[in-house]
Amino acid sequence: MMVHSSSLGVHHHQQQHRPLSSRSPVVSCRRASSSSSSSSRSRGRPSPSRAAASAPEAAPPITREEMIAYIASGCKPKAEWRIGTEHEKFGFNLKDTTPIDYAQIKHLLDEIGERFEWEPIMEKENIIGLKRSDGQSITLEPGGQFELSGAPLRTIHETCAEVNSHLYQVRNVAESMDVGFLGVGMNPRYSVDQTPVMPKGRYKLMKAYMPTVGTMGLDMMFRTATVQVNLDYESEPDCVSKFRISLALQPIATALFANSPFRDGKPTGFKSTRSHVWTDTDNARCGELPFVFDDNFGFERYVDYMIDVPMYFVYRPEKGGYVDALGMSFRDFMEGKLPCLPGERPTKQDWEDHLSVAFPEVRLKKFLEMRGADTGNWQSLCALPALWVGLLYDEAAQKQTLDYISDWTEEERHYLREECPRLALDTPFRDGTVRDVARDVLTIASRGLKNRRYKEVHFLDRLKNIVESGETGADRLLREYEERGDGNLDFIYQKYLF
């Protein structure tokens, strides 16, 4: 079935081609426990409880079949679907906009923990985050980007309230330190060399490795910030359908949320510089995953993809923590031939870690992670989960969206991935622009949210205003930059201050 203008009141952009099939080799889905809900994990770090984990040498090796079953265990009935939202932000000194250092971040974490009853997450002697029993955690990205990984929640109201509570707690401490937090997708002013490095073992490994596999990996690590949402699936076919929709439309989300047009104090020529950075970070673990659109795609195919993603590390506390496995083969690891750990084979925990070192636009674990958006202000942080929940958590909306993107070719999807970071809503597409596609998508998402009956549709208002005006956050920043004419970016730190 095609999505027609008459049925949705939307602009039509499609040509007649064979619709995508959502059929795939079916793997039995085991009912997941509450611990496997779509709680947040970002940029591939291990579980916050890692420091207390027992020595992995006591665990049995995991087989390929068990790796497939691990992903299948994420399947859950619709009544148990949850929403896990996470966002990152840049801490800076209010007096001069310079990035805050680890000493300041340590104080911030200590104070938030004490005032608001969070438990510390430690790596050796360093506090590197906070956690709560409900699934929330506060963690640090490589350059000190301060991240809330939210609990798995039922509604957009709940996740938005969670964000609001977190921002209150952060401001409560930060204001007494003369520190602010900036919600844009790319640090607009400061270089990698001017950015502090957080004391986490894996980041030391990654910082040395990134320049050997891409030109912008260090920018990704130290100068980008995102908002993402993690969503559940009911079955393998349901996961495949959601995966395809999410990959096809991730560039549309990039366009809607674009607000990172500056780097090193000047315009870059991209409206989402953050998204562009990912195009040359490490092509062996990033990208568009065109094989997801193959008729035979399923959990098994994703596992085979992940087995061939180069490794970063193996975590062995008895060997001092992170063991350098940069660029090594997980397949060799499965055969006991890993050079850094000869004779050892991966455990379930090693597999969980390895699933987090791939960075495609949409990532599959026991849930799907939508990774295409720049972080932004409070309204943006609520709009991102609303967009994807509206498209993917209502059966009718999901079917309409799959039909809508079903005839997009691999070349068209790649074109959108390349051009949307540069032109955002102005990207030409078929007989119109991405702005027209975004309007169609928001119409479907609105109906999906309405069908959920939680009164969540208004969380899309910010995105609807962007589409109607044709002006993204990046466009507004660039316009003000030109109007000011002095080349000074201080106004960004005021406009996007949380």
C-alpha positions in Angstrom: 0.0 0.0 0.0 1.3 3.5 -0.8 0.8 6.5 1.3 -1.3 8.9 -0.8 -1.8 12.6 -0.4 -5.5 12.2 -0.3 -5.4 9.8 2.7 -3.0 11.7 4.9 -3.2 15.3 3.6 0.5 15.1 2.9 2.8 16.0 0.0 3.4 12.9 -2.1 6.9 12.0 -3.2 6.8 8.4 -4.3 7.2 6.4 -7.5 5.8 2.9 -7.9 8.4 0.3 -7.0 8.2 -3.1 -5.3 7.5 -2.4 -1.6 10.1 -3.6 0.9 9.3 -6.9 2.5 9.6 -7.1 6.3 10.0 -10.8 6.2 13.2 -12.3 7.4 14.5 -15.6 8.9 12.5 -15.8 12.1 14.4 -16.4 15.3 12.4 -17.3 18.4 12.0 -14.4 20.7 12.3 -15.1 24.4 10.4 -12.9 26.7 12.7 -10.4 28.2 13.0 -9.5 31.8 12.6 -5.9 33.0 16.4 -5.6 33.1 16.5 -5.8 29.3 14.2 -2.8 28.8 15.3 0.0 26.5 17.4 1.7 29.1 20.0 3.9 27.6 23.5 3.2 26.5 25.5 5.7 24.5 28.7 5.9 22.5 29.5 2.3 23.4 30.5 2.3 27.0 30.0 -0.8 29.2 27.4 -1.0 31.9 27.6 1.4 34.8 27.8 -1.5 37.1 31.0 -2.7 35.4 33.3 -1.8 38.2 31.6 -4.3 40.4 31.5 -7.1 37.9 33.0 -10.4 38.7 36.0 -11.7 36.8 34.8 -12.7 33.4 37.2 -15.7 33.2 34.6 -17.6 35.4 31.9 -17.2 32.7 31.6 -19.7 29.9 32.4 -18.7 26.3 29.4 -17.5 24.2 28.5 -19.2 20.9 27.3 -17.6 17.8 23.8 -19.1 18.4 23.8 -17.6 21.9 24.8 -14.2 20.4 21.7 -14.4 18.1 19.6 -15.5 21.1 20.9 -12.5 23.1 19.4 -10.0 20.6 16.2 -12.1 20.3 15.8 -11.9 24.0 15.0 -8.2 23.6 11.6 -9.1 22.0 8.7 -8.1 24.3 5.0 -7.8 24.0 3.7 -4.3 23.2 2.4 -3.8 26.7 6.0 -3.9 27.9 7.5 -1.5 25.3 9.3 1.4 26.9 11.0 4.7 25.9 14.6 5.3 26.8 15.8 8.9 26.1 19.4 10.1 26.5 21.0 13.4 25.7 24.5 15.0 26.0 25.5 18.6 26.6 28.7 20.7 26.9 29.7 22.2 30.2 31.4 25.5 30.0 32.6 28.4 32.3 30.2 31.2 32.2 32.9 33.9 32.5 34.7 32.9 29.2 32.8 29.9 27.6 35.9 27.6 28.0 35.2 23.9 28.6 35.0 22.8 32.2 37.7 20.4 33.2 37.5 17.0 35.1 38.1 18.7 38.5 35.0 20.7 37.9 33.0 17.8 36.6 34.1 15.7 39.6 32.8 18.4 41.9 29.5 18.5 39.9 29.0 14.8 40.2 29.8 14.7 43.9 27.4 17.5 44.6 24.6 16.1 42.5 25.1 12.7 44.1 24.9 14.1 47.6 22.0 16.5 47.1 19.8 14.2 45.0 20.7 10.7 46.2 22.6 9.2 43.3 25.2 6.5 43.6 28.7 7.1 42.2 30.1 5.1 39.3 33.8 4.7 39.8 36.7 3.7 37.5 39.6 3.0 39.8 39.8 6.1 42.0 37.9 8.4 39.7 34.2 9.1 39.7 33.0 8.9 36.1 29.2 9.0 36.6 26.2 8.5 38.8 23.4 5.9 38.8 20.0 5.2 40.3 18.1 1.9 40.8 15.4 3.0 38.4 17.8 2.7 35.4 18.9 6.4 35.1 22.6 7.1 34.9 24.7 10.2 34.4 27.9 9.5 32.4 30.8 11.3 30.8 31.7 11.3 27.1 35.4 11.6 26.2 35.5 15.4 26.2 33.4 15.8 29.3 30.0 15.9 27.5 27.6 15.4 30.4 25.0 12.8 29.6 21.7 11.7 31.1 20.8 8.1 30.1 17.2 7.9 31.1 15.2 5.1 32.6 12.8 3.0 30.5 9.5 4.9 30.7 6.0 4.4 29.3 5.1 7.8 27.9 6.7 11.0 26.4 5.3 12.9 29.4 7.4 10.7 31.7 10.6 11.0 29.7 10.2 14.8 29.3 9.6 15.1 33.1 12.7 13.1 33.6 14.7 15.4 31.4 13.3 18.4 33.2 14.2 17.0 36.7 17.7 16.2 35.5 18.3 19.7 34.1 17.0 21.2 37.4 19.5 19.1 39.4 22.4 20.0 37.1 21.5 23.8 37.2 21.1 23.6 41.0 24.8 22.7 41.4 26.3 24.3 38.2 25.0 27.8 39.0 27.0 27.9 42.3 30.1 27.0 40.3 29.6 29.7 37.6 29.1 26.9 35.1 26.6 26.5 32.3 25.6 23.8 29.9 25.2 24.2 26.1 22.7 22.2 24.0 24.1 22.1 20.5 25.4 19.2 18.4 29.0 20.4 18.0 31.2 22.5 20.2 31.2 25.7 18.2 34.5 27.2 19.3 37.0 25.0 21.0 39.4 22.5 19.4 40.2 18.9 20.4 43.5 20.2 21.9 41.5 22.7 24.0 39.1 20.0 25.3 39.8 18.0 28.5 40.1 14.2 28.3 38.0 12.3 30.9 39.9 9.7 33.0 38.3 6.6 31.4 40.5 3.8 30.2 38.8 3.1 27.0 38.9 6.8 25.9 42.7 6.7 26.1 42.7 3.7 23.7 40.3 5.3 21.4 42.1 8.7 21.2 45.2 7.0 19.9 43.3 4.8 17.5 40.8 7.2 15.9 43.3 9.1 13.7 44.4 5.8 12.1 40.9 5.0 10.7 39.4 8.3 9.8 39.9 12.0 9.7 37.2 13.1 12.1 37.1 10.5 14.9 38.6 12.8 17.5 36.0 15.4 16.6 33.3 12.8 17.2 34.8 11.9 20.6 35.5 15.3 22.0 33.3 17.8 20.2 29.9 16.3 19.4 26.7 15.9 21.4 23.5 14.1 20.5 20.0 13.3 21.7 18.7 9.8 21.0 15.9 7.5 21.9 16.0 3.7 22.4 12.9 1.7 21.5 11.6 -1.9 21.8 10.4 -4.4 19.3 7.9 -7.3 19.6 9.4 -9.8 17.3 12.1 -10.3 14.7 9.9 -9.1 11.8 8.8 -6.1 13.9 12.4 -5.3 14.6 13.3 -5.6 10.9 10.4 -3.2 10.0 11.4 -0.7 12.6 15.1 -1.0 11.7 14.4 -0.2 8.0 12.1 2.7 8.8 14.6 4.2 11.2 17.6 3.9 8.8 15.7 5.4 5.9 14.3 8.3 8.0 17.4 9.0 10.1 18.6 11.7 7.7 15.1 13.4 8.0 15.7 13.5 11.8 19.2 14.9 11.1 17.6 17.7 9.1 14.9 18.5 11.6 17.3 18.7 14.6 20.2 20.3 12.8 21.8 23.0 15.0 25.6 22.5 14.7 26.7 24.8 11.8 29.9 26.0 13.6 33.3 24.5 14.4 36.5 26.3 15.4 34.6 29.5 15.7 33.3 29.7 12.2 30.7 28.2 9.8 31.5 24.8 8.4 29.1 24.7 5.4 27.1 22.0 7.2 23.9 22.6 9.2 24.6 19.4 11.2 28.4 19.3 11.5 27.9 16.6 14.1 26.3 14.3 11.6 28.9 15.1 8.9 31.7 14.1 11.4 30.3 10.6 11.5 30.9 10.1 7.8 34.6 9.8 8.3 35.1 8.6 11.8 35.6 4.9 11.2 33.9 3.3 8.2 34.4 -0.2 9.5 31.9 0.5 12.4 29.8 3.4 11.2 27.4 4.0 8.3 24.0 3.2 6.8 23.9 -0.7 6.9 22.3 -1.2 3.4 22.1 -5.0 4.1 19.2 -4.3 6.6 17.0 -3.8 3.5 17.9 -7.2 2.0 15.0 -9.7 2.0 16.9 -12.2 4.2 17.9 -9.7 6.9 17.3 -10.7 10.5 19.0 -11.1 13.8 21.4 -13.6 12.4 22.7 -11.3 9.7 23.2 -8.5 12.2 25.2 -10.8 14.5 27.5 -11.7 11.5 27.9 -8.0 10.8 28.9 -7.3 14.4 31.4 -10.3 14.5 33.2 -8.6 11.7 33.3 -5.1 13.3 36.9 -4.5 14.5 37.3 -4.6 18.3 38.4 -1.8 20.6 39.0 -3.6 23.9 38.4 -6.5 26.2 37.5 -5.6 29.8 39.5 -7.7 32.3 39.6 -6.3 35.8 42.3 -8.8 36.8 44.5 -7.4 34.0 44.0 -3.8 35.1 40.8 -3.0 33.3 40.7 -2.3 29.5 42.9 -4.6 27.5 44.0 -3.0 24.2 42.4 -5.0 21.3 42.2 -2.1 18.9 41.5 -3.3 15.3 41.6 -6.9 16.3 39.1 -9.5 15.0 36.1 -10.6 17.2 36.0 -13.7 15.0 39.6 -14.5 16.0 38.5 -14.0 19.6 35.7 -16.6 19.2 38.4 -19.0 18.0 40.7 -18.3 21.0 43.2 -16.6 18.7 43.1 -13.0 20.0 46.7 -11.8 20.1 46.2 -9.8 23.4 44.4 -12.7 25.1 45.6 -16.0 23.5 43.5 -19.0 24.4 40.6 -16.9 25.8 37.1 -16.8 24.1 34.5 -14.1 24.5 31.8 -14.3 27.3 28.3 -12.9 27.2 29.7 -9.7 28.8 32.3 -9.4 26.1 29.5 -9.7 23.5 27.5 -7.0 25.2 30.5 -4.7 25.1 31.2 -5.5 21.5 27.7 -4.6 20.5 28.4 -1.1 21.7 31.5 -0.4 19.6 29.6 -0.2 16.3 28.3 3.3 15.5 25.8 3.0 12.7 23.0 5.5 12.3 20.7 3.0 14.0 22.1 0.5 16.4 20.6 -2.9 17.4 21.2 -4.4 20.8 18.2 -5.7 22.8 16.5 -2.5 21.5 16.9 -0.1 18.6 18.9 3.2 19.1 18.0 6.2 17.0 21.3 8.1 16.6 20.8 10.8 13.9 19.9 14.0 15.8 21.9 16.9 17.2 21.2 17.6 20.8 19.2 20.8 21.5 17.1 22.7 24.0 14.5 21.2 26.3 11.8 21.1 23.7 14.1 19.3 21.3 14.9 16.7 23.9 11.2 15.9 24.2 10.5 16.1 20.5 13.0 13.5 19.4 11.3 10.6 21.3 7.9 11.9 20.3 8.9 11.7 16.6 10.1 8.1 16.7 7.4 6.8 19.1 4.7 8.3 16.9 6.2 6.5 13.9 7.1 3.1 15.5 4.9 2.4 18.5 1.5 2.5 16.7 0.8 -0.3 14.3 -1.0 1.8 11.7 1.6 4.5 11.7 4.4 2.0 11.5 2.8 0.4 8.4 2.2 3.7 6.8 5.8 4.8 7.3 7.2 1.5 6.0 5.0 1.9 2.9 6.2 5.5 2.5 9.9 4.6 2.4 9.4 1.2 0.6 10.4 2.4 -2.8 13.4 4.5 -1.8 16.5 3.1 -3.4 19.8 2.4 -1.8 21.3 5.3 -3.8 18.6 7.6 -2.6 19.1 6.6 1.0 22.8 7.2 0.7 22.2 10.6 -1.0 20.0 11.7 1.9 22.6 10.6 4.4 25.3 12.6 2.6 23.3 15.7 1.8 21.0 16.3 4.9 23.9 17.2 7.2 24.8 19.9 4.7 21.4 21.3 3.5 19.0 19.9 6.1 15.4 20.7 5.1 16.6 22.3 1.9 18.0 19.1 0.5 16.4 18.3 -2.9 14.6 15.0 -3.1 12.6 13.6 -6.0 10.0 16.3 -6.9 10.5 18.4 -3.8 12.7 18.8 -0.8 13.4 17.0 2.5 11.1 19.7 4.0 8.2 18.1 2.2 9.3 14.6 3.4 9.5 15.9 7.0 6.0 17.3 6.7 4.7 14.0 5.6 6.5 12.1 8.3 5.3 14.5 11.0 1.7 13.9 9.8 2.1 10.2 10.3 3.9 10.6 13.6 1.1 12.9 14.9 -1.5 10.3 14.1 0.6 7.6 15.7 0.8 9.5 18.9 -2.9 10.3 18.8 -3.7 6.6 18.5 -1.6 5.9 21.6 -4.2 8.1 23.6 -1.6 9.6 26.0 -2.1 13.2 24.7 1.5 13.3 23.4 0.9 15.0 20.1 1.9 18.5 21.3 5.5 17.3 21.8 5.8 17.5 18.0 4.9 21.2 17.9 8.5 22.4 17.8 9.2 20.2 14.8 6.0 21.3 13.1 7.1 24.9 13.6 10.5 24.2 12.1 8.9 22.6 9.0 6.3 25.4 8.5 9.0 28.1 8.8 11.5 26.1 6.8 14.1 27.3 9.4 16.1 24.8 11.5 18.0 25.7 14.6 21.1 25.8 12.4 19.4 28.3 10.0 18.5 30.6 12.9 22.1 30.5 14.3 23.6 31.2 10.9 21.1 34.1 10.3 21.9 35.7 13.6 25.6 35.2 13.0 25.4 37.0 9.7 23.2 39.8 11.2 25.7 40.4 14.0 28.6 40.6 11.6 31.3 40.5 14.2 32.3 36.8 14.0 31.6 36.4 17.8 29.8 33.2 18.9 29.1 34.2 22.4 25.4 34.6 21.5 25.2 30.8 21.0 26.2 30.2 24.6 23.3 32.4 25.7 20.7 31.2 23.2 21.3 27.4 23.9 22.1 27.6 27.6 20.1 25.0 29.5 
